Amino acid sequence: MNRILLPLLMLFIFISESTFVDLIELPFTSEDQVIIPRFVMLSIVYITAYHSQKFGLIYGIMFGLLHDIVYTEILGIYLFAYPLFAYLISKALKALHGNMVVVLFLSLLTVTLLEFYLYGIQMLIGYSNLSFYDFTNLRLLPTLIANAVGAVILIYPMSRFLSKIKGDYLDE
């Protein structure tokens, strides 16, 4: 039974990520600002930190491909990014102590790097014409604030849930 809970939770997070912006209006944003929830990326960071690198990579590949299929016109952007960041987080956690503050910092750093990666890809292929100033003020900062709130809300329940699941996997 516990083997199906994590995939179902991740699927729920994936679906709720797309409806978050439509259902919740945040008071600190204007009409021009874009908030992009990265709850799946945050969850992949938490899976990597609190379960294992292997599961982080697997879920990174699965949900990166799913994100590319559902939301983007170019396959491979998220398929490459999600497992890459899961791998980098696992390596960073080997050098740093994996307490919640460090994991929160790494998750926000991951969201920042993901946004810069996506901005760079979009600029490279000519899909975006945002200046760097507009990117940071209209997209990056509101996205970071919203994801910081989401990260703080998600980290404790996810760490407890993933630690429990990891224990169940080790028992089997």
C-alpha positions in Angstrom: 0.0 0.0 0.0 2.8 2.4 0.9 4.4 1.9 -2.5 1.5 3.6 -4.3 1.2 6.6 -1.9 4.3 8.5 -3.1 3.4 8.3 -6.8 -0.2 9.3 -6.0 1.1 12.2 -3.9 3.4 13.3 -6.7 0.6 13.1 -9.2 -1.6 15.2 -7.0 1.2 17.8 -6.6 1.7 17.8 -10.3 -2.0 18.5 -11.0 -2.3 21.0 -8.2 0.7 22.9 -9.5 -1.2 23.9 -12.6 -4.4 24.9 -10.8 -2.6 26.9 -8.1 -2.2 30.1 -10.1 -5.8 30.0 -11.3 -7.3 29.4 -7.8 -5.1 31.4 -5.5 -4.5 35.1 -5.9 -1.5 36.3 -4.0 -1.6 39.8 -2.6 2.0 40.7 -3.3 1.8 40.4 -7.0 0.5 42.7 -9.7 -1.1 41.8 -13.0 2.2 42.0 -14.9 4.0 39.6 -12.6 4.1 35.9 -13.3 4.1 33.3 -10.5 5.2 29.8 -11.5 4.7 27.2 -8.8 7.5 24.7 -8.8 6.0 22.3 -6.3 7.0 19.2 -8.2 10.6 20.4 -8.2 10.4 21.1 -4.5 9.0 17.6 -4.0 11.8 16.1 -6.0 14.3 17.9 -3.9 12.6 16.6 -0.8 12.5 13.0 -2.2 16.2 13.3 -2.9 17.0 14.7 0.5 14.7 12.5 2.7 14.4 9.3 0.7 17.2 8.6 -1.7 19.1 9.8 -4.7 17.8 6.9 -6.8 14.1 7.9 -6.1 14.9 11.5 -6.7 16.3 10.7 -10.1 13.5 8.3 -11.0 10.8 10.9 -10.1 12.8 13.6 -11.8 12.8 11.6 -15.0 9.1 10.6 -14.8 7.8 14.0 -13.9 10.2 15.9 -16.1 8.9 13.9 -19.1 5.3 14.3 -17.9 5.8 18.1 -17.6 7.3 18.3 -21.1 4.5 16.3 -22.6 1.7 18.2 -20.9 3.0 21.8 -20.7 5.8 22.4 -23.2 6.2 22.2 -26.9 9.8 21.0 -26.7 10.5 17.6 -25.2 13.5 17.3 -23.0 13.8 20.6 -21.2 12.3 19.4 -18.0 13.3 15.8 -18.6 16.9 17.0 -18.4 16.5 19.6 -15.7 14.6 17.7 -13.0 17.0 14.7 -12.7 20.0 17.0 -13.1 18.9 19.0 -10.1 18.1 15.9 -8.1 21.6 14.6 -8.8 23.2 18.0 -7.8 21.1 18.1 -4.6 22.2 14.6 -3.6 25.8 15.6 -4.1 25.4 18.9 -2.2 23.7 17.0 0.7 26.8 14.8 0.9 28.9 17.9 1.7 26.3 19.7 3.8 24.3 18.6 6.8 20.8 17.7 5.6 18.7 19.6 8.2 15.5 21.3 7.2 17.1 24.8 6.9 19.8 23.5 4.5 17.2 21.6 2.5 15.0 24.7 2.3 17.9 26.8 1.1 18.8 24.1 -1.5 15.2 23.9 -2.7 15.0 27.6 -3.2 18.4 27.6 -4.9 17.1 24.8 -7.2 14.0 26.8 -8.1 16.2 29.8 -8.9 18.6 27.8 -11.0 15.7 26.1 -12.8 14.2 29.5 -13.6 17.5 30.8 -15.0 18.0 27.5 -17.0 14.5 27.9 -18.5 15.1 31.6 -19.2 18.4 30.8 -20.9 16.8 28.1 -23.1 13.9 30.4 -24.0 16.3 33.2 -24.9 18.5 30.8 -26.9 15.7 29.5 -29.1 14.1 33.0 -29.4 10.9 32.0 -27.5 11.2 34.8 -25.0 12.0 38.5 -25.5 12.1 39.5 -21.8 15.0 41.6 -20.7 17.0 40.3 -17.7 15.5 43.1 -15.6 12.0 42.2 -16.5 12.7 38.5 -16.0 14.0 39.1 -12.4 11.3 41.5 -11.4 8.2 40.1 -13.2 9.0 36.4 -13.1 11.8 35.3 -10.8 11.1 37.3 -7.6 7.3 36.5 -7.4 8.1 32.9 -8.3 10.7 32.7 -5.6 8.4 34.2 -2.9 5.5 31.9 -3.8 7.8 28.9 -3.8 9.4 29.9 -0.6 6.0 29.9 1.1 5.2 26.6 -0.6 8.5 25.1 0.5 8.0 26.1 4.1 4.5 24.6 4.1 5.6 21.4 2.4 8.9 20.6 4.0 7.8 19.2 7.4 5.0 17.0 6.2 7.0 15.8 3.3 10.1 15.0 5.4 7.9 13.0 7.9 6.1 11.2 5.1 9.3 10.4 3.1 11.1 9.2 6.2 8.2 6.9 7.0 8.1 5.5 3.4 11.9 5.1 3.4 11.6 3.1 6.6 8.9 0.9 5.1 11.1 0.3 2.0 14.0 -0.7 4.1 11.8 -3.1 6.2 10.6 -5.0 3.0 
